[in-house]
Amino acid sequence: MNNSPLPAALPQTELTRHRRLREQGSPDRAVLDAILKAGFMCHLGVVVDGQTMVVPTVYGADGRNLYFHGSVASRSLLASPRATICVTVTHVDGLVLARSVFEHGVNYRSAMIYGIPRPVTDPEEKIAGLRCLTEQSAPGQWDYARQPNRKELAATALLALSLEEASVKVRTGAPDDGDGPDAALGIWAGVLPMATTFGQPEADPALPDAIAPPPHITARALAPKRADG
């Protein structure tokens, strides 16, 4: 496994080159890392038995690799072991409501990662990857819950996708028609911000009343899930 750091600038390839809205693109790998850090759900595009599938799944990112469960993708790997896949992560930060419908839009952050995933077979990397995946969505949960035993590890397919080839786009700010002819229409325009929040923990009905949620869960329920949070 190669642990050398990736270049600070994202590579410009035929897959990652921005063809539309180039001003929203960024070559900065730090922007990619921030987008991945802010979420835990991705969409995995694969071809299985000749059919295109886009599968939602959780992920973990460590700055070099994206780890995700490989049950569906493994079927694709067996049929086309050298096939390139695409993984996307998107955060919606607000609706951009302009004076005209044509100028409406979305404030967002998105990343597309391309590459050939590899099955994680090294026992140490598999543990590290599963920990990364778990901590991405619920920091503190790996050390709190029972960790997988040998039988469970053997039954779990984990894939790693290099973050080397990726493309990011970000849109922020107000509508683009504030200095155009429609500014004289007297129509409200602006941004309706959007943030994802966690609710209060809901205990398993089978859980004894004396077992309270741990601090790393209750703290998570109090804070909005934002890109810059």
ZITAPE-V441619 format. One record per pair of residues at least 24 apart in sequence whose C-alpha atoms are under 7 Angstrom apart, sorted by sequence separation. I is the first residue (numbers start at 1). J is the second residue. D is the distance in Angstrom with one decimal. If there is no record, write none. Layout:
i:I j:J d:D
i:I j:J d:D
This chain:
i:88 j:112 d:4.5
i:198 j:222 d:7.0
i:36 j:61 d:6.7
i:87 j:112 d:5.7
i:88 j:113 d:6.4
i:86 j:112 d:6.6
i:87 j:113 d:5.1
i:197 j:223 d:6.6
i:198 j:224 d:6.8
i:46 j:73 d:6.6
i:48 j:75 d:6.5
i:86 j:113 d:5.6
i:87 j:114 d:6.6
i:197 j:224 d:4.3
i:48 j:76 d:4.9
i:86 j:114 d:4.7
i:196 j:224 d:5.8
i:197 j:225 d:5.5
i:47 j:76 d:6.0
i:85 j:114 d:5.8
i:86 j:115 d:6.9
i:195 j:224 d:6.4
i:196 j:225 d:5.1
i:33 j:63 d:6.4
i:46 j:76 d:6.7
i:84 j:114 d:6.6
i:85 j:115 d:5.7
i:195 j:225 d:6.4
i:196 j:226 d:6.9
i:84 j:115 d:5.0
i:85 j:116 d:6.2
i:195 j:226 d:6.1
i:84 j:116 d:4.7
i:83 j:116 d:6.0
i:82 j:116 d:6.2
i:120 j:158 d:5.6
i:46 j:85 d:5.7
i:119 j:158 d:6.0
i:120 j:159 d:5.5
i:45 j:85 d:5.9
i:119 j:159 d:4.6
i:120 j:160 d:6.4
i:45 j:86 d:5.2
i:118 j:159 d:5.5
i:119 j:160 d:6.4
i:44 j:86 d:6.2
i:45 j:87 d:6.1
i:117 j:159 d:6.1
i:118 j:160 d:5.4
i:44 j:87 d:4.6
i:117 j:160 d:5.5
i:118 j:161 d:6.6
i:43 j:87 d:5.6
i:44 j:88 d:6.7
i:117 j:161 d:4.5
i:42 j:87 d:6.6
i:43 j:88 d:5.3
i:116 j:161 d:6.6
i:42 j:88 d:5.6
i:43 j:89 d:6.6
i:115 j:161 d:6.4
i:42 j:89 d:4.8
i:115 j:162 d:6.7
i:41 j:89 d:6.9
i:113 j:163 d:6.4
i:115 j:165 d:6.8
i:114 j:165 d:5.6
i:113 j:165 d:6.0
i:114 j:166 d:6.0
i:113 j:166 d:4.3
i:112 j:166 d:5.5
i:113 j:167 d:6.5
i:111 j:166 d:6.9
i:112 j:167 d:5.2
i:111 j:167 d:5.7
i:112 j:168 d:6.4
i:111 j:168 d:4.4
i:6 j:64 d:6.7
i:110 j:168 d:5.6
i:111 j:169 d:6.6
i:110 j:169 d:5.4
i:109 j:169 d:5.9
i:110 j:170 d:6.4
i:109 j:170 d:4.5
i:67 j:129 d:6.0
i:108 j:170 d:5.7
i:109 j:171 d:6.6
i:108 j:171 d:5.4
i:107 j:171 d:4.9
i:68 j:133 d:7.0
i:107 j:172 d:5.1
i:67 j:133 d:6.5
i:62 j:132 d:6.9
i:61 j:132 d:6.7
i:60 j:132 d:5.1
i:103 j:175 d:7.0
i:60 j:133 d:3.8
i:103 j:176 d:6.8
i:35 j:109 d:6.6
i:59 j:133 d:5.3
i:103 j:177 d:6.9
i:35 j:110 d:6.9
i:60 j:136 d:5.3
i:140 j:216 d:6.0
i:98 j:175 d:5.3
i:139 j:216 d:6.9
i:96 j:174 d:6.6
i:97 j:175 d:6.7
i:32 j:111 d:6.5
i:96 j:175 d:5.9
i:98 j:177 d:6.8
i:99 j:182 d:6.2
i:71 j:157 d:6.0
i:70 j:157 d:4.9
i:69 j:157 d:5.8
i:70 j:158 d:5.1
i:99 j:187 d:5.8
i:69 j:158 d:4.7
i:70 j:159 d:5.4
i:99 j:188 d:6.8
i:68 j:158 d:5.9
i:69 j:159 d:6.1
i:99 j:189 d:5.6
i:67 j:158 d:6.9
i:68 j:159 d:5.5
i:98 j:189 d:4.8
i:67 j:159 d:5.7
i:68 j:160 d:6.7
i:97 j:189 d:5.4
i:98 j:190 d:6.4
i:67 j:160 d:4.6
i:97 j:190 d:5.4
i:66 j:160 d:5.6
i:67 j:161 d:6.5
i:96 j:190 d:6.1
i:97 j:191 d:5.9
i:65 j:160 d:6.0
i:66 j:161 d:5.1
i:96 j:191 d:4.7
i:40 j:136 d:5.8
i:65 j:161 d:5.4
i:66 j:162 d:6.3
i:95 j:191 d:5.6
i:96 j:192 d:6.6
i:40 j:137 d:5.4
i:65 j:162 d:4.5
i:66 j:163 d:6.6
i:94 j:191 d:6.2
i:95 j:192 d:5.0
i:64 j:162 d:6.1
i:65 j:163 d:5.3
i:94 j:192 d:5.2
i:95 j:193 d:6.5
i:64 j:163 d:5.4
i:94 j:193 d:4.0
i:93 j:193 d:5.9
i:94 j:194 d:4.6
i:93 j:194 d:4.9
i:92 j:194 d:6.8
i:93 j:195 d:6.3
i:32 j:168 d:6.2
i:26 j:168 d:6.0
i:25 j:168 d:5.8
i:26 j:169 d:6.2
i:25 j:169 d:4.2
i:24 j:169 d:5.1
i:25 j:170 d:6.4
i:24 j:170 d:5.2
i:24 j:171 d:5.8
i:16 j:166 d:6.1
i:16 j:167 d:5.0
i:11 j:165 d:6.3
i:10 j:165 d:6.9
i:10 j:166 d:6.6
i:6 j:164 d:6.6
i:38 j:226 d:6.6
i:38 j:227 d:5.0
i:35 j:227 d:6.7
